[in-house]
Amino acid sequence: MNDKELYGGLIRLHLLHHAAEEPIFGLGIIEELRRHGYEISAGTLYPMLHGLEKKGYLTSRQERTGRRGRRVYEITELGRVALIEARAKVKELFGELIEGR
């Protein structure tokens, strides 16, 4: 199933989760999401990253790697709080969806 609207929230949580572990960048996170079964294009990913940054959950900086530059995203304190709250909601939802509670 490839329903971007349905999975958009899950992808945003993945972004926050991985940004909490280490700084993330476009191509790297596209590959990581692919390992989780999400096929996402840069045209879908970057608006999500920009939206999370606009809400204050991520911050970004331009980084040089050789001759090329890339934008690197890191989680903010507000993003960490949002991720903690989201984990509780996901746990509750998981219980309903999977465990039938």
C-alpha positions, -999 to +999 in steps of 0.1 A: +000+000+000+014+034-010-008+059+008+014+089+015-013+107+035-019+076+057+018+070+063+029+106+065+027+108+103+046+075+107+074+088+084+076+121+104+080+100+136+108+080+119+125+113+110+123+126+146+135+092+159+165+090+137+173+127+142+173+120+179+200+093+174+222+114+151+220+142+125+202+131+093+203+143+057+181+137+027+196+108+008+207+090+040+172+091+055+156+081+022+177+050+023+169+043+059+132+047+053+135+023+024+149-003+048+116+001+067+095-004+036+088+032+027+094+043-008+097+081-005+110+106-030+130+137-023+100+157-034+080+142-006+107+141+021+120+176+019+086+193+026+083+170+056+117+180+069+110+217+062+076+214+080+093+197+111+118+225+111+092+252+108+074+237+138+106+238+158+111+201+160+143+201+138+170+225+131+192+224+100+226+236+088+244+235+055+274+211+056+302+206+030+313+171+020+340+174-006+328+196-034+291+191-026+270+205+002+241+190+020+216+201+045+219+183+078+190+181+103+191+177+141+164+173+166+156+202+189+145+200+226+109+207+214+113+178+190+125+155+217+095+164+239+072+158+209+089+124+202+084+113+238+048+122+237+043+105+203+059+073+216+032+070+243+005+075+217+021+050+193+024+025+222-013+029+229-023+026+193+000-005+188-019-021+217-052-015+200-041-025+165-019-055+172-028-068+206-065-062+204-067-042+236 
